[in-house]
C-alpha cells in the first residue's frame, strides 16, 4: 500500500495544459505555452480567459464575440436576485458569492459543463461582487453596462462612477495574473466535483468554498491586514521583530510551490509603486525586513514574497476595500476553474482516493443503549 | 519521460481517518470499529451521528442531549427561508439544497468547524427538502416537530402526517447505512475545502455539489428509470442486451473499492424483499442478468451490485419521489461529511496536489492586432 502523503504533496492528481507552475524556475505558464510576464503587456482579462478556455489568444473578431457574450450574461436571473436580496447586507462577500452563484446556476435539468456556461458564470461574478458591495454600504445596486469591459464593469458596479483608466488597468492586470495557477486547492476542488459528472455550477460553488479559506484565497486580506497593523515604513522592523518573537506567521510570505520570487508578485510590486505609493513604502520596507528575519531564522528555507502580499497593495490602489479581496480573487480564478473542469471532461474519471484507517480494530460489538 | 499522474488518485492515501473504513476485499464497512450490519437496524441515525462525530456511541443522557439539540436546530434562518421561496418550483432539489444550505451556513462565517455547527447544519437538511417539496405541491411548509427523531420528522414534514413505524424504521436504516463511506468523492471534496481553513458550510456545500454527479450520488433515480424502461422481468434480458450494443451503462453496478457484495446493498436488498415486492421481483432478475452480462464482457473484473441499486427500491417504498433520492442521500451523508471536516481540521495540512503540464513549450504571445 502506498504511503500517506499529507496534503497530497508531490502527488500528481491531473494532467493539464491549462497552466503550469514552475516553482524552481519561478515561472508561471498559461495555456498555449505563454509566460505570465509576456501575457500581461499584450492581453486583458477577457483575452486571458479566452486563452485558458481555448488554448490560443483570440483574434479581434473572436474577442469581440466573447465580449458580447459576456455582456449579455452579466445580469442576475430571478433565482439569483431573490437569493441576493434574501441575504443580510452585512454577509461576507464570499458567502454571498457562494450562495448567489449557486442560485444563478440552479436549474430544473441536469447538464454537462459547457463552454457557454463557463463564459456566462465568469461574466456574472462582477455583478454579484458589485451588488454585495453596494448592499453592504446600504446603497442601490448598480446595473452592468454593455459598453464596459469586465474590469471596468466591476469597478462601475461597485462605485456607480466611471472608473479611471489607471484603476481599470491595475485591476485588469491583477485579474490576468490570478486567472490560473496549476492545481491549487480550489481548482483541485473543482476538478474533484467535476469528476463525479456533476454540473459546472456545482464545481464553481465548491471552488469558491475552498478559496474562502484563509490558507488559500484569504491570504491577500491577511497581508493587507498586517500592513494596516504595521501602519508605516518606520514601524515595520519593530512590528515584525515582535511578531516573530510571538511566533506569528508573516502574511504574504512563503508558498508551497515557488522556490524563487513569484513572477506575479514581481509584476504587482512594480505596479504598486504607482497604484498606491504610500502603501508601497510601508510594504517595501515590510518586505525587506520580513525576508531578512525569515532568512536569519531559516537560512535553509526559500522564503520569498508571494503574490498575495503585493496584490493587496495593487488592489488597494485600484479602489478595492480589503473585505472584497477574496471575492475579487474568485472573480479572476473562475476562468481557470471552468477551464480545468472543461479540460477534465475529455477523460473523466472519478477522483476517489483511499484513506488509511487509524480507528479501532473492526468487529467490536455495539453495546445496547441501556448498557453504555 | 514517464508520467507520475495517478488517474482518479486510485490507491493514493489522501487522509488518515478513524471515522469509517471500507474493506473492499472482505465486503465490510466499518464505522469507528463497528461493522455496519451491527448498526444498521439497531441504531437510530442520531446514535450513529454521535458515533461519527465523537467516536463512540452515546449514553442515554448524551443521546437525549443530541436529540434535543438536533430538534432545536431544525428551523431555517429567515434568509434561508426567503432563498427557498425565491427558487422556482421546478428547480432540481439538489440545487435547492446546495443554495439554501449555503445561506443557512452564512451566520457562522469563518468560525472554526465545531460539533454544534455540524449539528446545526445537519439538522437543516430535512427541513429544506421537505419545505421545497411542499412548495412544489402547492402546499404550505410543515413546522418540524421536536418530539420526532430525524427520520420520523423528515417524513412528517414531507407528508404532513406521521408515517408508520415500519416506514420510519426503513428510512432510519437507510440514513444509518449511507452516513459515511471512507474517502468517497464528496467527503474528499469536503476535506479539501476544510484544508484551506474554510468554514463548515463551505465544506458541506462543496460536498453537495460533488454528490450531485451521476458517478457518485446522482444514480439511484437513474436505477428506477432504467427499471421502468425494462418494464417486466421477462423483458429484462432482451432490453439489457440491446442496451449494451448502444454502450448504455447499467445503473447500480460496479464500485471502485468493493471486490465483493457491498454490505449495505445486502441489507437494502432484504428490505426491498419485505417492503417493495414488485421492485424486488424485477430488480433481482435485472441484477442476475446484469452481473452475467458484465462478467461475460470482462471476466477478469470483479462485478458487483452497488448501494444505489437497492437504495432505489427502499426509497421508493418509503414513498419518496425520485427527485428526492439523491437529496436524501445527502441528508444521511451530512453526518459523515461534517465528521470528516472536524477530523481534517484537527490535524490539518492544505491539500494541494501537483499537476503534470502537457501543454506546449514556452513561447511568445502575438499582440491582438497581429492575430488572425
Interface residues (C-beta under 8 A of the other chain):
Chain A: X1 X2 X3 X4 X5 X6 X7 X8 X9 X10 X11 X12 X13 X14 X15 X16 X17 X18 X19 X20 X27 X29 X31 X32 X33 X34 X35 X38 X39 X42 X43 X47 X55 X57 X58 X59 X60 X63 X78 X79 X81 X82 X83 X85 X86 X87 X88 X91 X92 X94 X95 X98 X99 X102 X103 X105 X106 X107 X108 X109 X110 X182 X183 X184 X185 X186 X188 X189 X192 X193 X194 X195 X196 X197 X198 X199 X201 X202 X203 X205 X206 X208 X209 X210 X211 X212 X213 X214 X215 X216 X217 X218 X256 X347 X348 X349 X350 X351 X352 X353 X354 X355 X356 X357 X358 X359 X360 X361 X362 X363 X364 X365 X366 X367 X369 X370 X372
Chain B: X3 X4 X5 X6 X7 X8 X9 X10 X11 X12 X13 X14 X15 X16 X17 X18 X19 X21 X23 X28 X30 X32 X33 X34 X35 X38 X39 X42 X43 X47 X55 X57 X58 X59 X60 X63 X78 X79 X80 X82 X83 X85 X86 X87 X88 X90 X91 X92 X95 X96 X98 X99 X102 X103 X105 X106 X109 X110 X182 X183 X184 X185 X186 X188 X189 X192 X193 X194 X195 X196 X197 X198 X199 X201 X202 X203 X205 X206 X208 X209 X210 X211 X212 X213 X214 X215 X216 X217 X218 X256 X257 X349 X350 X351 X352 X353 X354 X355 X356 X357 X358 X359 X360 X361 X362 X363 X364 X365 X366 X367 X368 X369 X371 X372
